[in-house]
Amino acid sequence: MSVKRCLQLRPEDNVATLLEDAAEESVAILGLRGRQIVSVVGTVALGHKVALRAIPRGTAVMKYGAPIGVATCDIAAGEWVHLHNCRSMVDVRTGSFDHATGAATDTPYE
């Protein structure tokens, strides 16, 4: 059985992108540090972010060497990092997205 993988691009990144679906298993961190491991908590889908280490509430979420968001609660190493625990710094509307579907909740559709 092959080990699943995620990708970290910069040393300051505290998240990595999963290269395949993972659930409650060890995943190899590819990139700058060689083949270190992070233990995934819960289920995280391909293309989504997983915390490489604990990210305290209010701390910047770093990807590609740049802050992409701020943790809205404490995030444990191995947890999925997404809108349910991270406020995006990409645009101001992201805080109004439905966490399950990603649909905007601030615009009524008729």
N, C-alpha and C positions, 0 to 999 in steps of 0.2 A: 504494500500500500504506500503510495507516495504522500508526502507531507504537503498540505495546502500552503499557499503563499500569500503574502501581502507585500506592498512596495512602499518604502520610505525613501524620499529623494534628497532630503537635506538633514544635516545633523540636528538642527533645532526643531525639526518637525516632531510633534507629540502625537500625531496620528499617522496611520498608514492606510493605503487603499487596498482592499481585498482583491485578489486576482481570481478568486473563485468563492462560491458560497462556503460558509463555515458555521458550525454550531457546536459549542461546548467542546472545543478541541484545541490542541496546540497548532499554531500557524507559524511558519518560518518568515522572518522579516528579511526581505531581500533589499539590496541597495547598499548604502554606505558602510554598514557594519557587518557585512557578510551574512551569515545564516543564524542570527539570534532568533529566539522564539517568543511569541506572546500567546497567552492562553485566552481564547475567545470566550466571553461570557454571553450566554444566550445564543441567538441566531443573528448572523450578519451576512447580508447578501453581497454578491460580486459587485465591485465598483463602489461600495460604501466604505466609510472610514471606521477604523477601530483604534481606540486609544492605546498607545504604546506604553504609557505610564499613567499614573494618577494625574488627573487634571482638576485642580481645585476650582470651586465656584468662583467666577469673576476673572479667571485666567484665560489668556488668549489661546485659542485653538490654532495651532501652527501646521500649515501644509504648504509644500513647495517653498519653504523658508519664509513664508509671509503669514500674518494673522488673517484667518478667514472667518473667525467668529469668536465668541466669548462663551465659556461654559456657564450655563444658567443654574447648574447644580454641580455637586461633586461628581466627577466621572472616574470610575475605577479603571485600572489597566485592563484591557481586553474588551471593554464595553463598546457597543455601537455608538458612534458620535453622529448625531443628526439633529433635526429641528426639535426633538423632544427634550434635548439636554444642552443645546447650543443655539445661541442667537447669532444669526449670520451678520457679518460685517459687509456683505456684498451689496444689499440694498435695504432700505428701511421697511419695505413691505413684508419681508420674510417672516417677521414676528407674527403676522396675521395669517399665515398659512396653516391649514389643517395638518396636524402632525401625522395622520395616517395616510391621507391622500395627496397632500401637497397642494391642494386647491386653495385659492385665496378666499379668506372668510370676510374680508372687508368690502367686497363688491357683491351686491345682490344681483342674481341672475334670474331673469323671468322668461 
